[in-house]
């Protein structure tokens, strides 16, 4: 009879312990999840702000640089057809002046005394 009585109290004690522990652990879990949620929201907003700032910087800095580079390439691309005939004329003049010169006269080797 005593064994049964202690086992009944043991079960109630275990249930009471689980109720107390469960009641004490729920606020701790809520606090942990609140911290995790706050960190998650903080980093999500920080990531969004950094993406917006990065996009704005890309728009304000990189886009004008790309437009300037494109204009330079377009200008040089337009000048290349004009430069090719000039380069051909310069090369032709250089070849004609180089080959029209008379060859230098080779002097006789100096006499050496033995």
BALOBA-1460 file (C-alpha; in Angstrom, 3 decimals):
// residues 114
<rec num="1" residu="x" x="0.000" y="0.000" z="0.000"/>
<rec num="2" residu="x" x="2.812" y="2.382" z="0.753"/>
<rec num="3" residu="x" x="4.500" y="1.612" z="-2.512"/>
<rec num="4" residu="x" x="1.380" y="2.485" z="-4.437"/>
<rec num="5" residu="x" x="0.980" y="5.633" z="-2.444"/>
<rec num="6" residu="x" x="4.531" y="6.761" z="-3.140"/>
<rec num="7" residu="x" x="4.174" y="5.922" z="-6.792"/>
<rec num="8" residu="x" x="1.064" y="8.078" z="-7.014"/>
<rec num="9" residu="x" x="2.887" y="10.929" z="-5.312"/>
<rec num="10" residu="x" x="5.887" y="10.329" z="-7.548"/>
<rec num="11" residu="x" x="3.714" y="10.681" z="-10.624"/>
<rec num="12" residu="x" x="2.109" y="13.830" z="-9.280"/>
<rec num="13" residu="x" x="5.524" y="15.137" z="-8.290"/>
<rec num="14" residu="x" x="6.804" y="14.466" z="-11.804"/>
<rec num="15" residu="x" x="3.763" y="16.165" z="-13.287"/>
<rec num="16" residu="x" x="4.240" y="19.093" z="-10.929"/>
<rec num="17" residu="x" x="7.924" y="19.286" z="-11.844"/>
<rec num="18" residu="x" x="7.103" y="19.249" z="-15.580"/>
<rec num="19" residu="x" x="4.461" y="21.916" z="-15.059"/>
<rec num="20" residu="x" x="6.884" y="24.134" z="-13.162"/>
<rec num="21" residu="x" x="9.718" y="23.492" z="-15.611"/>
<rec num="22" residu="x" x="7.388" y="23.973" z="-18.572"/>
<rec num="23" residu="x" x="6.055" y="27.141" z="-17.084"/>
<rec num="24" residu="x" x="9.578" y="28.399" z="-16.485"/>
<rec num="25" residu="x" x="10.954" y="27.378" z="-19.843"/>
<rec num="26" residu="x" x="8.231" y="28.957" z="-21.970"/>
<rec num="27" residu="x" x="9.242" y="32.566" z="-21.122"/>
<rec num="28" residu="x" x="12.885" y="31.639" z="-21.738"/>
<rec num="29" residu="x" x="12.002" y="30.189" z="-25.154"/>
<rec num="30" residu="x" x="9.895" y="33.250" z="-25.968"/>
<rec num="31" residu="x" x="12.813" y="35.505" z="-25.009"/>
<rec num="32" residu="x" x="15.268" y="33.484" z="-27.125"/>
<rec num="33" residu="x" x="12.944" y="33.537" z="-30.116"/>
<rec num="34" residu="x" x="12.348" y="37.276" z="-29.625"/>
<rec num="35" residu="x" x="16.102" y="37.904" z="-29.732"/>
<rec num="36" residu="x" x="16.482" y="35.711" z="-32.819"/>
<rec num="37" residu="x" x="13.590" y="37.516" z="-34.512"/>
<rec num="38" residu="x" x="15.040" y="40.924" z="-33.630"/>
<rec num="39" residu="x" x="18.462" y="39.948" z="-35.021"/>
<rec num="40" residu="x" x="16.877" y="38.501" z="-38.151"/>
<rec num="41" residu="x" x="14.857" y="41.665" z="-38.772"/>
<rec num="42" residu="x" x="17.898" y="43.849" z="-38.051"/>
<rec num="43" residu="x" x="20.120" y="42.035" z="-40.534"/>
<rec num="44" residu="x" x="17.331" y="41.872" z="-43.110"/>
<rec num="45" residu="x" x="16.824" y="45.643" z="-42.920"/>
<rec num="46" residu="x" x="20.595" y="46.227" z="-42.914"/>
<rec num="47" residu="x" x="20.956" y="44.031" z="-45.998"/>
<rec num="48" residu="x" x="18.140" y="45.892" z="-47.734"/>
<rec num="49" residu="x" x="19.698" y="49.274" z="-46.918"/>
<rec num="50" residu="x" x="23.122" y="48.120" z="-48.132"/>
<rec num="51" residu="x" x="21.615" y="46.837" z="-51.356"/>
<rec num="52" residu="x" x="19.798" y="50.119" z="-51.916"/>
<rec num="53" residu="x" x="22.917" y="52.167" z="-51.178"/>
<rec num="54" residu="x" x="25.006" y="49.896" z="-53.417"/>
<rec num="55" residu="x" x="22.507" y="50.221" z="-56.231"/>
<rec num="56" residu="x" x="22.423" y="53.985" z="-55.824"/>
<rec num="57" residu="x" x="26.228" y="54.186" z="-55.865"/>
<rec num="58" residu="x" x="26.325" y="51.929" z="-58.895"/>
<rec num="59" residu="x" x="23.811" y="54.178" z="-60.620"/>
<rec num="60" residu="x" x="25.577" y="57.412" z="-59.670"/>
<rec num="61" residu="x" x="29.183" y="56.323" z="-60.277"/>
<rec num="62" residu="x" x="29.365" y="53.368" z="-62.631"/>
<rec num="63" residu="x" x="26.695" y="54.448" z="-65.093"/>
<rec num="64" residu="x" x="28.351" y="57.796" z="-65.983"/>
<rec num="65" residu="x" x="31.733" y="56.068" z="-66.216"/>
<rec num="66" residu="x" x="30.284" y="53.496" z="-68.610"/>
<rec num="67" residu="x" x="28.727" y="56.264" z="-70.691"/>
<rec num="68" residu="x" x="32.040" y="58.148" z="-70.871"/>
<rec num="69" residu="x" x="33.907" y="54.969" z="-71.803"/>
<rec num="70" residu="x" x="31.326" y="54.244" z="-74.480"/>
<rec num="71" residu="x" x="31.681" y="57.754" z="-75.881"/>
<rec num="72" residu="x" x="35.480" y="57.390" z="-76.011"/>
<rec num="73" residu="x" x="35.230" y="54.044" z="-77.772"/>
<rec num="74" residu="x" x="32.683" y="55.499" z="-80.187"/>
<rec num="75" residu="x" x="34.949" y="58.466" z="-80.933"/>
<rec num="76" residu="x" x="37.970" y="56.255" z="-81.569"/>
<rec num="77" residu="x" x="35.815" y="53.907" z="-83.599"/>
<rec num="78" residu="x" x="34.784" y="56.810" z="-85.788"/>
<rec num="79" residu="x" x="38.396" y="57.991" z="-86.186"/>
<rec num="80" residu="x" x="39.852" y="54.605" z="-87.164"/>
<rec num="81" residu="x" x="38.521" y="54.677" z="-90.751"/>
<rec num="82" residu="x" x="40.081" y="58.136" z="-91.117"/>
<rec num="83" residu="x" x="43.374" y="57.075" z="-89.572"/>
<rec num="84" residu="x" x="43.957" y="54.014" z="-91.774"/>
<rec num="85" residu="x" x="44.605" y="55.983" z="-95.021"/>
<rec num="86" residu="x" x="46.834" y="58.410" z="-93.110"/>
<rec num="87" residu="x" x="48.839" y="55.533" z="-91.662"/>
<rec num="88" residu="x" x="49.148" y="54.037" z="-95.138"/>
<rec num="89" residu="x" x="50.453" y="57.329" z="-96.541"/>
<rec num="90" residu="x" x="52.928" y="57.735" z="-93.667"/>
<rec num="91" residu="x" x="54.188" y="54.170" z="-94.142"/>
<rec num="92" residu="x" x="54.550" y="54.687" z="-97.903"/>
<rec num="93" residu="x" x="56.530" y="57.914" z="-97.423"/>
<rec num="94" residu="x" x="58.761" y="56.198" z="-94.869"/>
<rec num="95" residu="x" x="59.429" y="53.285" z="-97.227"/>
<rec num="96" residu="x" x="60.186" y="55.573" z="-100.176"/>
<rec num="97" residu="x" x="62.590" y="57.750" z="-98.188"/>
<rec num="98" residu="x" x="64.305" y="54.727" z="-96.700"/>
<rec num="99" residu="x" x="64.882" y="52.975" z="-100.003"/>
<rec num="100" residu="x" x="65.726" y="56.063" z="-102.047"/>
<rec num="101" residu="x" x="68.850" y="56.840" z="-100.050"/>
<rec num="102" residu="x" x="72.130" y="55.768" z="-101.511"/>
<rec num="103" residu="x" x="73.981" y="53.138" z="-99.611"/>
<rec num="104" residu="x" x="76.895" y="54.459" z="-97.601"/>
<rec num="105" residu="x" x="80.299" y="53.846" z="-99.141"/>
<rec num="106" residu="x" x="82.252" y="51.245" z="-97.284"/>
<rec num="107" residu="x" x="85.719" y="52.469" z="-96.573"/>
<rec num="108" residu="x" x="88.717" y="50.232" z="-97.201"/>
<rec num="109" residu="x" x="90.058" y="48.535" z="-94.126"/>
<rec num="110" residu="x" x="92.950" y="50.330" z="-92.541"/>
<rec num="111" residu="x" x="96.400" y="48.931" z="-93.280"/>
<rec num="112" residu="x" x="97.920" y="47.233" z="-90.318"/>
<rec num="113" residu="x" x="101.671" y="46.992" z="-89.798"/>
<rec num="114" residu="x" x="103.166" y="43.704" z="-88.768"/>
